[in-house]
Amino acid sequence: MLRLLEKRGFTRSENQTPGEFAATLTLQPNLNSAVGEFTSLYAEARFGGAVCDAFRLRALLEQIRSTP
């Protein structure tokens, strides 16, 4: 996801948490919800012990990729 967003000019700085980075996209309504959901799902799976919903993550990546 970060590589896709970097190609569009949105770069996460090293001192930003994933949530902070997602919050910077609030002025980008076409991306904001997909990036926010992706970030939440990833964090829950990576750090919270939740089951990773790979199908949903893939769908969100496609949504981000196809958003103008």
BELLINHU-V164406 format. One record per pair of residues at least 24 apart in sequence whose C-alpha atoms are under 6 Angstrom apart, sorted by the first residue. I is the first residue (numbers start at 1). J is the second residue. Records with the same first field share a line. If there is no record, write none. Layout:
I = J ; J
This chain:
34 = 60
